[in-house]
Amino acid sequence: MCLAIPGEIISIKGDDALSRSGQVRFGDVMREICLAFVPDAVEGDYVLIHAGIAISVLDEDAAQATFRALEQIE
């Protein structure tokens, strides 16, 4: 079983699809994330992150629903 969490892309760097990365915000935390698997993602998009790699793009409603569910776990 794997766990992926949503984050918001704040900035993107790199033009090459395989080395593309971005600063992604998880609440108050920012991390550098590999964006190679989501070539269409743009700044402001929400992405699902697993092991430092964005694996899919989410719409904002789905991301917010996930945030609410995670808050209930705490």
ChimeraX commands (.cxc) that place a marker at each C-alpha (Angstrom):
marker #1 position 0.00,0.00,0.00 radius 0.5
marker #1 position 1.29,3.45,-0.82 radius 0.5
marker #1 position 0.29,6.87,0.41 radius 0.5
marker #1 position 0.19,9.90,-1.85 radius 0.5
marker #1 position -0.62,13.36,-0.55 radius 0.5
marker #1 position -1.72,16.47,-2.45 radius 0.5
marker #1 position 0.36,19.60,-2.77 radius 0.5
marker #1 position 0.12,22.85,-4.70 radius 0.5
marker #1 position 2.75,23.70,-7.31 radius 0.5
marker #1 position 4.23,27.10,-6.45 radius 0.5
marker #1 position 6.99,27.27,-9.06 radius 0.5
marker #1 position 8.43,25.11,-11.84 radius 0.5
marker #1 position 11.96,24.88,-13.19 radius 0.5
marker #1 position 13.46,22.99,-16.08 radius 0.5
marker #1 position 12.30,22.66,-19.67 radius 0.5
marker #1 position 13.33,19.05,-20.22 radius 0.5
marker #1 position 10.42,16.71,-19.43 radius 0.5
marker #1 position 12.64,14.23,-17.56 radius 0.5
marker #1 position 14.38,16.76,-15.33 radius 0.5
marker #1 position 11.42,19.08,-14.70 radius 0.5
marker #1 position 10.87,19.85,-11.01 radius 0.5
marker #1 position 8.99,22.30,-8.88 radius 0.5
marker #1 position 8.48,23.80,-5.46 radius 0.5
marker #1 position 5.32,22.25,-4.01 radius 0.5
marker #1 position 3.53,23.46,-0.88 radius 0.5
marker #1 position 2.07,21.04,1.66 radius 0.5
marker #1 position 0.40,23.36,4.15 radius 0.5
marker #1 position 3.29,25.27,5.73 radius 0.5
marker #1 position 5.98,23.01,4.23 radius 0.5
marker #1 position 7.68,23.48,0.83 radius 0.5
marker #1 position 9.54,20.69,-0.98 radius 0.5
marker #1 position 11.30,20.24,-4.31 radius 0.5
marker #1 position 9.32,17.60,-6.23 radius 0.5
marker #1 position 9.97,15.76,-9.50 radius 0.5
marker #1 position 7.33,16.72,-12.10 radius 0.5
marker #1 position 8.47,14.36,-14.89 radius 0.5
marker #1 position 5.28,12.25,-14.72 radius 0.5
marker #1 position 2.93,15.26,-14.95 radius 0.5
marker #1 position 4.20,17.17,-18.01 radius 0.5
marker #1 position 0.99,19.21,-18.35 radius 0.5
marker #1 position 1.03,20.48,-14.74 radius 0.5
marker #1 position 1.38,24.24,-14.31 radius 0.5
marker #1 position 1.92,26.60,-11.38 radius 0.5
marker #1 position -1.18,26.65,-9.18 radius 0.5
marker #1 position -2.15,23.04,-9.98 radius 0.5
marker #1 position -2.57,20.50,-7.22 radius 0.5
marker #1 position -0.67,17.24,-7.69 radius 0.5
marker #1 position -0.57,13.93,-5.84 radius 0.5
marker #1 position 2.92,13.26,-4.49 radius 0.5
marker #1 position 4.42,9.87,-3.66 radius 0.5
marker #1 position 8.06,9.49,-2.64 radius 0.5
marker #1 position 9.00,12.93,-3.96 radius 0.5
marker #1 position 7.38,12.41,-7.36 radius 0.5
marker #1 position 4.16,13.99,-8.62 radius 0.5
marker #1 position 2.10,11.09,-10.00 radius 0.5
marker #1 position -1.09,12.88,-11.12 radius 0.5
marker #1 position -2.81,16.25,-11.30 radius 0.5
marker #1 position -5.87,16.83,-9.06 radius 0.5
marker #1 position -8.58,19.40,-9.31 radius 0.5
marker #1 position -8.74,21.78,-6.36 radius 0.5
marker #1 position -11.97,20.28,-4.98 radius 0.5
marker #1 position -10.42,16.81,-4.77 radius 0.5
marker #1 position -7.30,18.22,-3.11 radius 0.5
marker #1 position -9.37,20.12,-0.52 radius 0.5
marker #1 position -11.45,17.00,0.20 radius 0.5
marker #1 position -8.24,15.07,0.84 radius 0.5
marker #1 position -6.95,17.83,3.17 radius 0.5
marker #1 position -10.21,17.65,5.17 radius 0.5
marker #1 position -9.97,13.85,5.43 radius 0.5
marker #1 position -6.35,14.05,6.62 radius 0.5
marker #1 position -7.32,16.63,9.26 radius 0.5
marker #1 position -9.94,14.23,10.63 radius 0.5
marker #1 position -7.28,11.54,11.08 radius 0.5
marker #1 position -5.25,13.79,13.34 radius 0.5
marker link #1:1,2 radius 0.2
marker link #1:2,3 radius 0.2
marker link #1:3,4 radius 0.2
marker link #1:4,5 radius 0.2
marker link #1:5,6 radius 0.2
marker link #1:6,7 radius 0.2
marker link #1:7,8 radius 0.2
marker link #1:8,9 radius 0.2
marker link #1:9,10 radius 0.2
marker link #1:10,11 radius 0.2
marker link #1:11,12 radius 0.2
marker link #1:12,13 radius 0.2
marker link #1:13,14 radius 0.2
marker link #1:14,15 radius 0.2
marker link #1:15,16 radius 0.2
marker link #1:16,17 radius 0.2
marker link #1:17,18 radius 0.2
marker link #1:18,19 radius 0.2
marker link #1:19,20 radius 0.2
marker link #1:20,21 radius 0.2
marker link #1:21,22 radius 0.2
marker link #1:22,23 radius 0.2
marker link #1:23,24 radius 0.2
marker link #1:24,25 radius 0.2
marker link #1:25,26 radius 0.2
marker link #1:26,27 radius 0.2
marker link #1:27,28 radius 0.2
marker link #1:28,29 radius 0.2
marker link #1:29,30 radius 0.2
marker link #1:30,31 radius 0.2
marker link #1:31,32 radius 0.2
marker link #1:32,33 radius 0.2
marker link #1:33,34 radius 0.2
marker link #1:34,35 radius 0.2
marker link #1:35,36 radius 0.2
marker link #1:36,37 radius 0.2
marker link #1:37,38 radius 0.2
marker link #1:38,39 radius 0.2
marker link #1:39,40 radius 0.2
marker link #1:40,41 radius 0.2
marker link #1:41,42 radius 0.2
marker link #1:42,43 radius 0.2
marker link #1:43,44 radius 0.2
marker link #1:44,45 radius 0.2
marker link #1:45,46 radius 0.2
marker link #1:46,47 radius 0.2
marker link #1:47,48 radius 0.2
marker link #1:48,49 radius 0.2
marker link #1:49,50 radius 0.2
marker link #1:50,51 radius 0.2
marker link #1:51,52 radius 0.2
marker link #1:52,53 radius 0.2
marker link #1:53,54 radius 0.2
marker link #1:54,55 radius 0.2
marker link #1:55,56 radius 0.2
marker link #1:56,57 radius 0.2
marker link #1:57,58 radius 0.2
marker link #1:58,59 radius 0.2
marker link #1:59,60 radius 0.2
marker link #1:60,61 radius 0.2
marker link #1:61,62 radius 0.2
marker link #1:62,63 radius 0.2
marker link #1:63,64 radius 0.2
marker link #1:64,65 radius 0.2
marker link #1:65,66 radius 0.2
marker link #1:66,67 radius 0.2
marker link #1:67,68 radius 0.2
marker link #1:68,69 radius 0.2
marker link #1:69,70 radius 0.2
marker link #1:70,71 radius 0.2
marker link #1:71,72 radius 0.2
marker link #1:72,73 radius 0.2
marker link #1:73,74 radius 0.2
view
